[in-house]
Amino acid sequence: MVEFWKFLERSAEETTDPAQRLDWLAYRLSRVSLEHIADFQIHLEAARRPIDTYAMWGAANQIMDGLCSGDAFWYFQPWLIGQGQHWWHHAAQNPDNLADLPAVRALAGSSPREWANAEWPHWEELAYVAPRAYDHITGREDSLDEALDARGHRTYSDPEPTDQPWDSDSLAQIEQRLPRLARLFPRQQNLKP
């Protein structure tokens, strides 16, 4: 897993543009063994597990002003992973720690309607970089899925939080659970008392 993080963080050293990072990752992945490409995907999915929680979903919802659907949360997870191991781990310990992330702090004070596409806390495409490289090498579509199945790896494609759900649209619960994010991102819509 250490190599996964080094590889991912190296892409951020090369460029901060999400599309260029994907190109860098796809190019580099297409130059390693099929086994290593599959390992990258397995590690990416393993990194999702600690942040696939209702607690984190509520934090993402706070940042996005109540606009974090299931799909938006699914795309938020690879974005958080893409921030690097330090920030991923820091946020996984307590979702209110997202308030410390430079990329999150950069969004504070503006409405999601004002964010440029590259600023949005989502990076859906990261989940497709390994399959893209694997298919390129094998010349077959969905070949990574077959390889992961053969390794007994269960792939999932939607959030599956295992912690207790909470009402992330309740002002009282937000202030209790996410005090720092609540100050950085005061909600404008979809709030209950």
Beta strands, then each sheet from edge to edge (+ up, - down):
end
